[in-house]
Amino acid sequence: MRIRAADPADFTHLPEIERSAGECFRDIGMPEIADDDLPTPEELARYPFAWVAVLTDPVAYLVAAPVDGGLHIEQVSVHASVARRGIGRALIEEAARAGHPALTLTTFAEVPWNAPYYERCGFVRLGADELSPGLRRIREEEAARGLDRWPRVTMRRPAAPPR
């Protein structure tokens, strides 16, 4: 497997990766997340930062955009057929090398492969008073989409890998 910047042809594979990765939400009583509308290749291609993990075709991806001086990870998805092999972590480390001082993301607080996983990757939970204006806006947009039905958190880590 290798990780590289996404090229235009890769974006057609990414919605299927997202669909596969989302299926595990059914098992924990969150079928609405599994059934959520998939991003289109065109929507994903708009992110200024996108990486893919490739075997023959992409099997995982990360998309991100600058927010208030950091790089905000909008989505990390790994196809279920290759999950739990460190691919998501490798994509995060690739994003960490993009030249921003910190990485941020928002995620479900109580889903084992969300906030607890990101904590193992060196992210820390931010309190509401620690959110920058851009992160507050992202959280407001998520709430408007109904994602606050389940507890969510905003997280941050320095770009340098955790020791």
C-alpha positions in Angstrom: 0.0 0.0 0.0 1.2 3.5 -0.7 -0.2 6.9 0.3 -0.2 9.8 -2.2 -2.0 12.9 -3.1 -5.3 12.2 -4.7 -5.5 12.7 -8.5 -8.7 13.5 -10.4 -9.4 9.8 -11.3 -9.3 8.8 -7.6 -12.4 10.8 -6.6 -14.7 8.4 -8.4 -13.7 5.6 -5.9 -14.1 7.6 -2.7 -17.9 7.5 -2.3 -17.8 3.7 -2.2 -15.0 3.8 0.4 -17.2 6.1 2.5 -20.2 3.8 2.1 -18.2 0.7 3.2 -16.7 2.5 6.1 -20.1 3.8 7.3 -21.7 0.4 7.4 -20.2 -0.4 10.9 -22.5 2.4 12.3 -25.5 0.1 11.9 -24.0 -2.3 14.5 -24.0 0.4 17.2 -27.5 1.8 16.6 -26.6 4.6 14.3 -28.1 3.5 11.0 -28.7 7.1 10.0 -25.0 7.6 9.7 -24.6 4.5 7.5 -27.5 5.8 5.4 -26.4 9.4 5.1 -26.0 10.8 1.7 -22.6 10.0 0.3 -20.3 12.9 -0.9 -20.1 13.1 -4.6 -16.7 12.9 -6.4 -17.1 16.5 -7.3 -17.7 17.6 -3.7 -14.6 15.6 -2.5 -12.5 17.1 -5.3 -13.1 20.6 -3.9 -11.0 20.0 -0.8 -7.6 21.6 -1.1 -5.9 18.6 0.5 -6.8 15.0 -0.3 -4.8 11.9 0.1 -5.5 8.3 -0.8 -4.1 5.0 0.3 -3.8 2.8 -2.8 -3.4 -0.9 -3.3 -4.5 -1.2 -6.9 -7.2 1.3 -6.5 -7.8 3.7 -3.6 -8.9 1.8 -0.4 -8.9 4.8 2.0 -8.9 8.6 1.9 -8.5 11.7 3.9 -9.8 15.2 2.8 -8.9 18.4 4.7 -9.0 22.2 4.4 -7.2 25.0 6.3 -9.2 26.4 9.2 -7.9 29.2 11.4 -4.3 28.4 10.9 -4.6 24.6 11.2 -5.5 21.8 8.9 -9.0 20.6 9.6 -9.6 16.9 8.7 -13.1 16.7 7.3 -13.1 13.0 6.7 -11.0 9.9 7.0 -12.5 6.8 5.6 -11.1 3.3 5.2 -12.8 0.6 3.2 -14.1 -2.1 5.6 -12.1 -4.8 3.7 -8.8 -3.2 4.9 -9.8 -1.7 8.2 -7.7 -2.0 11.4 -4.4 -2.1 9.5 -3.1 1.4 10.4 -4.2 2.9 7.1 -6.2 5.7 8.8 -3.3 6.6 11.0 -0.9 6.7 8.1 -3.3 9.1 6.3 -3.4 11.3 9.4 0.4 11.4 9.5 0.5 12.3 5.9 -1.8 15.2 6.6 0.4 16.2 9.5 3.3 16.8 7.1 1.3 19.3 5.0 2.9 22.3 6.7 0.3 23.4 9.2 1.1 23.7 12.9 -1.9 21.6 14.0 -4.6 19.2 12.9 -8.2 19.5 14.0 -11.3 17.4 13.4 -14.8 16.8 14.8 -16.1 13.3 15.6 -18.5 11.2 17.6 -17.4 11.2 21.3 -18.5 7.7 22.2 -17.9 5.7 19.0 -14.8 3.5 19.7 -13.3 4.1 16.2 -13.9 7.9 16.5 -12.8 10.0 19.5 -11.1 7.2 21.5 -9.2 6.2 18.3 -8.1 9.8 17.6 -7.0 10.2 21.2 -4.6 7.2 20.6 -3.4 9.2 17.6 -2.5 12.1 19.8 -5.6 14.3 19.5 -7.1 16.0 22.6 -10.7 17.0 23.1 -11.3 20.8 23.1 -13.7 22.5 25.3 -16.3 24.9 23.8 -14.3 27.9 25.0 -11.2 26.6 23.1 -12.9 26.6 19.7 -11.7 29.0 17.1 -14.3 30.9 15.0 -13.9 28.4 12.1 -14.3 25.4 14.4 -17.4 26.9 16.0 -18.8 27.4 12.5 -18.1 23.8 11.6 -19.8 22.5 14.7 -22.8 24.7 14.0 -23.1 23.3 10.5 -22.9 19.8 11.9 -25.6 20.5 14.4 -27.8 21.9 11.6 -27.4 18.6 9.8 -28.5 16.7 12.9 -25.2 15.2 13.8 -25.6 16.4 17.4 -28.2 13.7 18.0 -25.2 11.8 19.3 -22.4 13.4 21.5 -19.7 15.0 19.4 -16.4 16.6 20.1 -13.8 18.8 18.5 -10.2 17.6 18.7 -6.8 19.0 18.0 -3.2 17.8 17.9 0.1 19.3 17.0 1.2 18.4 13.5 4.4 16.8 14.9 3.7 13.1 15.5 2.9 12.2 19.1 5.7 10.6 21.0 
